[in-house]
Amino acid sequence: MPGDKSISHRALLLGAVSRGPAVVRGFLPSADTLATLEAVRALGVDVEVRDSSELVVHGVGWEGLSEPEDVIDVRNAGTLLRLLPGLVAGRPFLTVLTGDASIRKRPMARVLEPLSAMGACAWGRGGGSLAPIGIKGGRLRGLTHRLPVASAQVKSCLLLAGLQADGVTEVIEPAATRDHTERMILAAGGHLERRELDDGGVSVSVSRLDRPSLEMIEIPGDISSAAFLLVAALLVPNSEVTVEGVGLNPTRTGLVEVLRRMGAEVTVEQDHPGSVEPCGRIVARTSELRAVDVEPSEVPRLIDELPIWALAAAHAQGISRLRGARELRMKESDRLAAVAELLRALGVDVRDVTDGWDIRGVPSGWAGGVVRTHGDHRLAMVGAVAGLASREGVVVDDVECTAVSFPGFAATIDLLRAFGGTA
């Protein structure tokens, strides 16, 4: 599997402020992560590309970062847009970020307001709510901030700022989200405390870290990318797919648990704990699926996999329900509306509600159809898997956008089809 996109972003950003070189193995060279690579270089950090998946980030420490000469274009990388402000919030210079049309619709007050409370100067279009945004760093002070919506990106931004702040910075999230940033902070020598709260929330606290030190980061395969191949195996008759070296971080394996509740034959085996992240293999085999409900508390652990889960639900017996996923409306597309539209194009009965779906499965499958991706990489991959599982084929209007997270996706599908002997 290609390297994990979320971890690749974070490896570049924390590697940039490390004391000395940080070797990054398993890096994902996608459109999103290459935007982060260029952003790090714009901050005065040399990144040596040894090959497509191995980099050396020649970290300069916090004080070695320099003011960018131009506006930083994050392109379509929402993770970069949200995390980079935390990295530069304590630096005494101006950083301006913008991106494509989709990025300029992302809500940014959730990042800019707490950074301002910590002591940075932050501006944004739309009264501080939208990109382009500007950050003028200052002397930061720790704070306690309760997230109104669970978001690993906002949490990570504030933790990065907290590493430069006086005192303790505490982020309280209503439900546990992916913890890649926390793991990497600990690997860099930082002090971090995590507490589970009685109300189901999680408190994460960090203190100032003047000398981060990352020497080696091994990035596992991206479980969000693997999800499309695993669901394809479940839906295409007489199939079995094994993905090797994939990340098994428990904050990212929610899809596996939900698929098992649906009756899916999915097995997981951990190889080794890894330097920062656990990894191993996942095997999926063709299965008869039954409907399940995905509760709001589960959503953060499979937020990026919900579009392909919806396709699995569309093939299951009964009505599957999703609630608590309003954040999907603020991704590369309005994924709640766009996935519902895609499934309807296949002839599936879908009710699109404010924060989720009701999906009436069609166990016999679908003939085919024509689907729109709205330029969203995950919808393009859902459409492709729908085509594999169809009787007559599915036309997908844009597959090039899959390069955002899974370069070579189409080639990987072709290899699987050739190996299986399908037409």
SULTA-V127742 format. One record per run of one state. SS is the DSSP state (~ for helix, > for strand, _ for the rest). FROM is the first residue (numbers start at 1). TO is the last residue. If there is no record, write none. Layout:
{{SS | FROM | TO} {SS | FROM | TO}}
This chain:
{{_ | 1 | 2} {> | 3 | 3} {_ | 4 | 4} {~ | 5 | 16} {_ | 17 | 18} {> | 19 | 25} {_ | 26 | 30} {~ | 31 | 42} {_ | 43 | 45} {> | 46 | 51} {_ | 52 | 53} {> | 54 | 60} {~ | 61 | 64} {_ | 65 | 71} {> | 72 | 73} {_ | 74 | 77} {~ | 78 | 88} {_ | 89 | 93} {> | 94 | 98} {_ | 99 | 102} {~ | 103 | 105} {_ | 106 | 108} {~ | 109 | 118} {_ | 119 | 120} {> | 121 | 124} {~ | 125 | 128} {_ | 129 | 129} {> | 130 | 136} {_ | 137 | 140} {> | 141 | 141} {_ | 142 | 143} {> | 144 | 146} {_ | 147 | 151} {~ | 152 | 162} {_ | 163 | 165} {> | 166 | 166} {_ | 167 | 168} {> | 169 | 173} {_ | 174 | 179} {~ | 180 | 187} {_ | 188 | 191} {> | 192 | 196} {_ | 197 | 201} {> | 202 | 206} {_ | 207 | 215} {> | 216 | 218} {_ | 219 | 220} {> | 221 | 221} {_ | 222 | 222} {~ | 223 | 235} {_ | 236 | 239} {> | 240 | 247} {_ | 248 | 253} {~ | 254 | 261} {_ | 262 | 264} {> | 265 | 272} {_ | 273 | 278} {> | 279 | 285} {_ | 286 | 289} {> | 290 | 290} {_ | 291 | 292} {> | 293 | 294} {_ | 295 | 295} {~ | 296 | 299} {_ | 300 | 302} {~ | 303 | 314} {_ | 315 | 316} {> | 317 | 317} {_ | 318 | 318} {> | 319 | 322} {_ | 323 | 325} {~ | 326 | 330} {_ | 331 | 334} {~ | 335 | 345} {_ | 346 | 348} {> | 349 | 353} {_ | 354 | 355} {> | 356 | 360} {_ | 361 | 367} {> | 368 | 371} {_ | 372 | 376} {~ | 377 | 388} {_ | 389 | 392} {> | 393 | 396} {_ | 397 | 399} {~ | 400 | 404} {_ | 405 | 408} {~ | 409 | 420} {_ | 421 | 423}}
